[in-house]
Amino acid sequence: MKVLVACEFSGAVRDAFRAKGHDAWSCDLLPSENPTYHIQGDVLALLLDGWDMILAFPPCTHLAVSGAAWFEQKRKDGRQKEGIDFFMLFANAPIPKIAIENPVGIMSSIWRKPDQIIQPYQFGQPFSKKTCLWLKDLPLLKPTNIVERGEQITFASGKSMPKWYSDAFRLPPAERAKVRSKTFQGIANAMAEQWG
């Protein structure tokens, strides 16, 4: 199967599909941590290249509820509309099988609710990261190995978050974004095993 993994610099999903024998390629504006089978550039130029499946991980910066405090400004200056339009290019792509991944955000009300919400701890990794999946002609992912959800940090305000996510705030913004956007390997493996 010819598989495009859009907006992925880590290569985790691409490599999981390649390990199963698929012709999988990643594409991102960023260089890949593993540049083999990676196209650095604009993914929109590739959408009509005869893919059997696309797994898209569009940027969530202007869509995720974690940034709701900045939504008003992002609406005014057009950044949120750009994020929505980019997301919808994948949703409407002429590709038989589509999976779009994003955190909990406005796409649930702008477009439609996700088909599924998953967590890394359902796939063998002790971390929490609520992840939405919008699917076209693909089954729901079945958990492969449910483990503990990982350490949480609780702040004086009463708000809590996963420790790994909190630790990322110590990094420079560009590195922080990379750490927080990576797909956990257990999820990548499940995608390749169950959708490949």
LORORO-316132 format. One record per residue (C-alpha): x, y, z. Coordinates in steps of 0.2 Angstrom, whole numbers, padded with zeros to 4 digits, always signed. Each point is the difference from the previous one (the first is absolute). Example, Ala and Ser with C-alpha at 12.3 -4.5 7.8 and 13.67 -1.06 7.14 Angstrom:
+0062-0022+0039/+0006+0017-0003/
END
This chain:
+0000+0000+0000/+0006+0018-0004/-0001+0010+0016/+0003+0018+0003/+0003+0006+0018/-0003+0019-0001/+0008+0012+0012/+0011-0013+0009/+0018+0005+0003/+0004-0015+0012/-0003-0014-0012/-0008-0011+0013/-0016-0004-0010/+0009+0000-0017/+0013-0013+0007/-0014-0011+0008/-0009-0001-0016/+0017-0003-0010/+0004-0014+0013/-0016-0009-0006/+0005+0001-0018/-0009+0016-0006/+0006+0013-0011/-0001+0014+0013/+0006+0017-0001/+0000+0015+0013/-0001+0018-0005/+0002+0015+0011/+0007+0018-0002/+0013-0005+0013/+0014-0012-0003/-0002-0018+0006/+0009-0008+0015/+0002-0014-0013/+0001+0008-0017/-0002-0017-0010/-0017+0000-0008/-0003+0018+0005/-0006+0014-0011/+0004+0017+0007/-0012+0012-0007/-0018+0005-0002/-0011-0016+0001/-0014+0008-0010/+0010-0002-0016/-0001-0019+0003/-0018-0003+0004/-0004-0005-0018/+0014-0013-0002/-0010-0016+0001/+0001-0004+0018/-0011-0014+0007/+0001+0007+0018/+0004+0017+0008/+0003+0001+0019/+0000+0019+0003/+0007+0009+0016/-0004+0018-0004/+0007+0013+0012/-0012+0003+0015/+0007+0017+0005/-0015+0010-0005/-0013-0014+0003/+0003-0009+0017/-0010+0005+0015/+0016+0002+0010/+0003+0016-0010/-0018+0007+0003/+0006+0015+0009/+0007+0006-0017/-0015-0005-0011/-0007+0018-0001/+0016+0007-0007/+0003-0015-0011/-0018+0002-0008/+0003+0019-0003/+0017-0002-0008/-0005-0015-0011/+0011-0013+0008/-0014-0011+0006/-0008+0000-0017/+0016-0005-0008/+0001-0015+0012/-0017-0005-0003/+0002+0001-0019/+0016-0010+0001/-0008-0014+0010/-0015-0001-0012/+0012-0002-0015/+0004-0017+0007/-0018-0004+0005/-0006+0004-0018/+0016-0008-0009/-0005-0012-0014/+0009-0015+0009/-0009-0016+0004/+0005-0002+0018/+0003+0015+0012/+0005+0002+0018/+0002+0018+0007/+0007+0002+0017/-0001+0015+0012/-0003+0004+0018/-0016+0005+0007/-0005+0016-0008/-0012+0010-0011/-0001-0012-0014/-0013-0010+0010/-0012+0014-0001/+0006+0009-0017/-0001-0017-0010/-0005-0015+0010/+0004-0010+0016/+0015-0012-0002/-0003-0018-0004/+0011-0005+0015/+0010+0007+0014/+0015-0010+0005/+0014+0001+0013/+0018-0007+0000/-0003-0010+0015/-0012-0011-0010/+0014-0005-0011/+0014-0005+0012/+0007+0017+0005/-0002+0008+0017/-0005+0017-0006/-0016+0010-0001/-0003+0010-0016/-0019+0001-0005/+0001-0002-0019/-0015+0002-0012/-0001-0010-0016/-0012+0004-0015/-0001-0015-0011/-0005-0004-0018/-0002-0018-0005/+0011-0006+0015/-0005-0010+0015/+0002+0007+0018/+0016-0004+0008/-0001-0014+0012/+0011+0002+0016/+0015-0012+0000/+0006+0001+0018/-0008+0011+0013/+0013+0006+0013/+0000+0013+0014/-0003+0018-0007/+0016+0007+0006/+0005+0013+0013/-0011+0015+0002/+0005+0017+0007/-0013+0010+0010/+0003+0019+0002/-0006+0011+0014/-0015+0005-0011/-0006-0017+0001/+0004-0003-0019/+0009-0015-0005/+0010-0006-0015/+0011-0015-0005/+0018+0002+0007/+0008-0002-0017/-0011+0014-0007/+0004+0011+0014/+0019-0004-0001/+0000+0006-0018/-0004+0018+0006/+0019+0000+0005/+0005-0001-0018/+0002+0014-0013/-0017+0003-0009/+0005-0009-0017/+0007-0015+0010/-0015+0000+0011/-0012-0001-0015/+0010-0014-0007/-0001-0011+0016/-0019+0004+0002/-0004-0004-0018/+0009-0017-0002/-0011-0015-0002/+0003-0013+0013/+0008-0016-0007/-0014-0012+0007/-0013+0010-0009/+0011+0000-0016/+0002-0019+0001/-0019-0002+0002/-0004+0010-0015/+0012-0010-0011/-0006-0016+0007/-0019+0003+0000/-0001+0012-0015/+0014-0008-0011/
END
